[in-house]
């Protein structure tokens, strides 16, 4: 069944409106600078570095101490935890 020209224009307009709604807006005034990668890209970068996710449950007080130490040393939390685990394992 062939579409009438008016129906075709209406359909194309709807496609365009949907594309505009779902499309990413362009970065303005440097807003896109320094934006961290999305989760999928971050996972790919972590895998390339040989990093493996490792979830644990810790007491809140211990987590606060780790966060405070990371801020004090001005290092990323992942790096600090890795360092502390290495030191603890090497000490045994």
PAMAR-461615 format. One record per residue (C-alpha): x, y, z; residue number from 0; residue in one letter. Coordinates in steps of 0.05 Angstrom, whole numbers, padded with zeros to 5 digits, m for minus. Example, Ala and Ser with C-alpha at 12.3 -4.5 7.8 and 13.67 -1.06 7.14 Angstrom:
NODE     c1     c2     c3  nr rest
NODE  00246 m00090  00156   0    A
NODE  00273 m00021  00143   1    S
REM end
This chain:
NODE     c1     c2     c3  nr rest
NODE  00000  00000  00000   0    X
NODE  00030  00066 m00021   1    X
NODE  00030  00126  00026   2    X
NODE  00000  00192  00005   3    X
NODE  00051  00249  00002   4    X
NODE  00019  00283  00063   5    X
NODE  00024  00218  00104   6    X
NODE  00096  00209  00083   7    X
NODE  00114  00280  00105   8    X
NODE  00078  00269  00172   9    X
NODE  00115  00203  00183  10    X
NODE  00182  00236  00166  11    X
NODE  00167  00293  00214  12    X
NODE  00152  00244  00270  13    X
NODE  00217  00208  00257  14    X
NODE  00255  00273  00260  15    X
NODE  00221  00295  00324  16    X
NODE  00237  00228  00358  17    X
NODE  00309  00233  00335  18    X
NODE  00315  00302  00364  19    X
NODE  00285  00280  00430  20    X
NODE  00331  00220  00438  21    X
NODE  00394  00250  00408  22    X
NODE  00448  00277  00453  23    X
NODE  00451  00352  00456  24    X
NODE  00517  00382  00434  25    X
NODE  00566  00403  00487  26    X
NODE  00562  00476  00504  27    X
NODE  00610  00522  00538  28    X
NODE  00660  00467  00554  29    X
NODE  00607  00424  00589  30    X
NODE  00634  00361  00555  31    X
NODE  00706  00372  00577  32    X
NODE  00729  00324  00631  33    X
NODE  00665  00282  00629  34    X
NODE  00680  00212  00653  35    X
NODE  00667  00155  00604  36    X
NODE  00601  00118  00608  37    X
NODE  00598  00052  00646  38    X
NODE  00610  00008  00585  39    X
NODE  00670  00048  00564  40    X
NODE  00697  00050  00635  41    X
NODE  00690 m00027  00640  42    X
NODE  00729 m00033  00574  43    X
NODE  00784  00013  00600  44    X
NODE  00788 m00025  00666  45    X
NODE  00793 m00092  00630  46    X
NODE  00849 m00065  00587  47    X
NODE  00887 m00046  00651  48    X
NODE  00875 m00116  00679  49    X
NODE  00828 m00092  00733  50    X
NODE  00774 m00138  00760  51    X
NODE  00713 m00116  00800  52    X
NODE  00716 m00140  00872  53    X
NODE  00657 m00124  00917  54    X
NODE  00661 m00132  00992  55    X
NODE  00619 m00109  01050  56    X
NODE  00655 m00070  01104  57    X
NODE  00635 m00035  01169  58    X
NODE  00615  00037  01159  59    X
NODE  00669  00063  01207  60    X
NODE  00723  00027  01167  61    X
NODE  00697  00055  01102  62    X
NODE  00698  00125  01131  63    X
NODE  00771  00116  01153  64    X
NODE  00790  00091  01083  65    X
NODE  00755  00150  01050  66    X
NODE  00789  00199  01098  67    X
NODE  00857  00168  01084  68    X
NODE  00845  00172  01008  69    X
NODE  00827  00246  01015  70    X
NODE  00888  00259  01060  71    X
NODE  00936  00226  01011  72    X
NODE  00898  00254  00951  73    X
NODE  00897  00187  00915  74    X
NODE  00838  00150  00882  75    X
NODE  00801  00103  00929  76    X
NODE  00816  00042  00884  77    X
NODE  00891  00055  00887  78    X
NODE  00890  00064  00962  79    X
NODE  00852 m00001  00975  80    X
NODE  00898 m00039  00928  81    X
NODE  00959 m00011  00965  82    X
NODE  00931 m00028  01033  83    X
NODE  00913 m00099  01011  84    X
NODE  00983 m00110  00982  85    X
NODE  01016 m00086  01046  86    X
NODE  00972 m00130  01089  87    X
NODE  00983 m00192  01046  88    X
NODE  01058 m00180  01041  89    X
NODE  01063 m00173  01117  90    X
NODE  01039 m00244  01127  91    X
REM end
